[in-house]
């Protein structure tokens, strides 16, 4: 949890004792309430209560029975903090517990990472090939066409497709050797 401003301390020892009394009286009920709000997640409920009590500390001068119910103020703040946390969780990707992260998941992530690396490498290598050669390679290899089908789509003879593929691959091989060095 991020705290944006340092709390201001009550100005007197009486204020500190008043806050201690407020915590002793209301914290157990706030924890139960926050646990219900957070669907049984005790750790998240503790965060809600901590933020609620921090705000109570900052506004201790306003928390008097003659200005309204202290318990009502605390539960409203706890409710607002819990709703803010729910919204924040929805905005973030789902968190995965380590117990749910097995070897199969790790292998899947490794495969995905390799695929991304391969795509980046292919894109970089294709950038060093002329547009004519790039379109020919795209038709033959990336679109998985036969040389005859690629020739028909490109409107050139089959021999030209084979020649372009040969020269493009030679350029890519030379470039990949330069990248490896």
Helices and strands as residue ranges (DSSP letters): H 13-37, H 42-58, G 60-62, G 65-67, H 70-91, G 98-100, H 103-126, H 131-137, I 138-142, H 147-154, H 158-180
